[in-house]
Amino acid sequence: MTLFITVRKVARSRDFYSRVLGGTVVLDENPCMVKLSNSWIIMNPGGPPTGDKPGISVVDYQPGNTTSIFLNLRVVDIQACYEEWKAKGAEFVTPPIDRGAEIRCYMRDPDGYLIEVGQSTGPPHGNLAAKRPEDLSG
């Protein structure tokens, strides 16, 4: 899986995904590519429509209190990742919170993209997340 994100400053984002999260830089720019575990993140500035996407501009994400997409990182030891990444400058929304079937927290990258960090604790033992009322049929 490869995720493309539009970034304002390639060098700043490359540093975050490689130095803070431990990814491997594959290409520095045009586009920047960082390998994270078994996935890739491509980072480039926005731009106008091109021949293969006529009428579609790639624009910067406008961070705020809403999101429609976010990166989800699954880790073995969330507390260790939280402490290491926070020490390297990651800005977390909250510390890890135990939600029963998982422990999770969220952080933002330099452009404001939301990143979920989670550690599964329940599924191996048959414990799943509680259903929300809106998820129930009927």
Secondary structure, DSSP 4 states (H G I P E B T S, - for coil): -EEEEE-S-HHHHHHIIIIIT--EEEESSSSEEEEETTEEEEEE--B--BTTBTT--B-----SS--S--EEEE-S-HHHHHHHHHHTT-EESSS-EE-SSEEEEEEE-TT--EEEEEEE-SGGGT--PPPPGGGS--
